[in-house]
Amino acid sequence: MQQVAINEDTERLVEIKPGAEVTIEYRRKIGDFVIAERVRSVKEAGTAAQSGTETAPSAGPSTVTGTVVSWTHAALVLRTEEGDVTLFLSPKTESLVKSFEPGLPVTVEYQETSNGARLAMRVQATGQENGPE
């Protein structure tokens, strides 16, 4: 559970009510809570990804490799050669790393939703698939 503060600057893309599954984008953490910049429906992102919107039916997931900048239970920010990338996490995201420490190199398999959000399907340490060197 994460405590989230919402203010007049928070972009609300879903009705916020008890029990709703949401994804929170934020930039600041104060004490035990974060200040939300945007609130989105997890179900909306997941439904778009499952329906294959903007993804060819035969196409597999895309991948991105970078180093961890920051993370929450809802999002992972990676630094890549092209710039910072935000990937949304859900309870269905398979994580093969124990902790998302800043600077950790990871590879993320994701599907892009119809609104351009990247929904992470699997996260693993870069080079993990090859075993220790």
N, C-alpha and C positions, 0 to 999 in steps of 0.2 A: 504494500500500500504506500502511496506517495501523496503527501499533502501538497496541494496546488493552490496558489493565489491567482485570482483572475481580477483584472482591473478594466478600466474603460478603454485601454489600448489593446486588449486581448481580442483577436479575431476569432469569432465563434462560428464554426461551420456545421455545428450540430447543436440540438437542444440539450442542455446539460441538466440531467435529472438523476436521482439515485438509481444505481444499477446499470447505467449506461456505460458501455465499453468505449473508451475514447483514447485517442492518441494526443499527447500534449507536446508541442514544440516550445522550448524555452531557452533562454540565454543566461539567466541568473538563478542561483540557488542561495537562499538566505536561511540559515539555520536548518530546520527540518523540512522546509517547503521550497518549491520553485515558483517563480513568477511566469505564468504562461504567456506566450506570444500568440499561439494559435491552438485551437481545440478542434479536433476532427474526429469523426466516427471511425472506429477500427473496422466495424462491419462493412462500411462503405468501401474502404480500401481493399479489404479482403474479398468482397463480392466482385469488384472490378477485376482483381487479379485472377480469381477463379474462373470468371467468365471469359478470360482471354482478351479482354478489350485492349486494343492497340498492340496485341501480340499475335503473331501468326500461330494458328492452332498447332502446327507441328514444331514450332520453335521452342527450344528449351529455355531455361532461365538464363539471364545475363549474369556476368560476374564483374566485380570491381575489386581491385586490390589497392590497399593503402595502409596508413598507420592510424591507429585510434587517436582522435583528438579528444573526444568526450563521449559519454553514453549515459542513458537512463534506461529504465525498464521499457521505455517506449521508442527510443531512437538511438541510433549510433551515428556519430559523425566521424568520417574518415578524411584524412588528408591524402590526396592523390596528386599525380603529376599535373592533372588538369585543374586542380583546385579542391576545395572541401566539398564532400558529398554527404548528404543526410539520407540514412536508410531507416525505415520504420520497422520496429520490432513488434512482434505479437506473441501470444502464448504458444503459437504454432512454430515460431522460429526455432530451428535446431541450432544450438550453440555447442561447438566442440572446443571452446576455450573456457577456462575456469574463471577468468577475470579479464575485463576489458581495460587493462592498464594503458594510460596514455603512452603513445610511442610503439605499442605492440603492432607488428605487421600482421594484417589479416586479409583473407579473401572472403568475399560475401557473394553468395548466389542470391539473386533477387528477381522479382517480376515487377515491371512497371505498370502502374494502374492507369486508368483512362485519364486521370487528372495529372499524370506525370510523377506521382509519388513512387518511390522505390520501396517495395515491401520485401524485407529480408526473409529468405526461406532457410538459409544455412550460413553459419559463420564459422570459419576455422582459421587457425594460425597459418600464415603463409608458409608453404613448404611442408605442412603437416601431412598432406596426402602422400608425400614421398618418404616419410619417416625421418628419424634423426640422421643428421649428416655426420 
